Amino acid sequence: MENNKTRYSYDTLSQAVNDLQKRGYTHDFLIPDEKECIYCANNSLELSPDEFQIDEIYRFEGMTDPSDESIVFAIASKEHNIKGLVINSFGADFGYRSSKLVEDLYKRSRK
């Protein structure tokens, strides 16, 4: 993240998603189980980690169970002129490949 960007704060996942969408992050990205990429179903586009950047990250704990956690990545690809969101939930059904890619994304955003 660039230091000159405005920092946003949200109380809920839905607030974050709604505001990010208003700010242009309109595509939904998924993390396929079988690949190390993100996938945009809107236009059948696969992006490898070197084709996009993470602009913002927000974490939310579950209201009833703090171990249920969601994370929102605001993703942009200048190469493909696309901006969107990766929304991932941490919990009992959270798969290894997804967690590995999310972990890698999170580490990259800290550099």
N, C-alpha and C positions, 0 to 999 in steps of 0.2 A: 504494500500500500504506500502511496505517496504521502509525504508528510503534510502537504498543503491541502489535502482533501478534508472535507467536513466530516466529523465523526457523528454518527447517528446512534441513537439509543432507543430500544423498543422494549416494551413490557411483555409482548406476546409474539408468537410466531406469525399470527395472522396480520398484526400491525406491520411487522417487518416485510412480509411478502407484499402486502398492499402498497406500501410506500416504495419499495424497490421496483415494483411493476410500474408505478407512476413515474419513476425516474428512468424508465427505459429498459429494465430487465424483464422483458416480456416473454421470452422463450423458456420452456421447461426442459431442463436437461436431466437425464437419468444416468445411473451408473450400471451398465450391463454386468451381470454376474460373470460372464465368460471373457470379458475384455478389460484391458487397462486403459479405458478412455471414458469420455462422457458422450452421451447420445442425445440428439435433439430430434424428437419424433415429428415435430412440425414440418421439418424439411429433410428428414432422413439423413442428418449430418452427424458424423462421428468426429470428435475432436480428440486428438492425442494431447497429453499434458503440455507439449511444447507449442501447441496451437492456440492456447488461451492463457489468460491471466486471471487471478483472483483479485477482484477489486475490494470486496468487503466480506466479512464473516460474522455471523451472529449465532450464539448458542442459547438454547432455552431448556430449562429443566421442566420435567412433567409436574403438573399441579398436584397430583395425588401421589406420585412416586418420583422422587428426585433422581432415581436411577434411569428413568425414561428421559432421554435427552434428544433434542432435535438440533440440527445444525443447518444453517442456510449459508450457501456460498453464492455471492453475486459474481458471475463469470462474464468475461468479455473476450471476444476474439476480433482483433483488428483485421486479421487476415481474411476472415469470413464475414466481417461486418455484422456481428450478431452479439447480443447481450441477453443473458438469462439467468436462471436460478437452478442450483442443485440443492434440493431439500432432502436431508437424510435423517432418519431416526435411529437412535441407538437404543437397543433393548434386546430382549431374548431372541428375537428373530433376525437380528442384524448379522448379515453374512460376512465371512472372512474377507472375500475379495472387495466388497464394498468398504469395509472398515480399513483395509490396506490402502485403497485409493484415496479415501477421505483423509486418512492419516498423512499420506504423501502430499495431498493438496494443502492440508493445514500446515505442514512443515514448509512447503514452498512459499506460502503466504507470509511466513515469519522472516524470510531472508531479506 
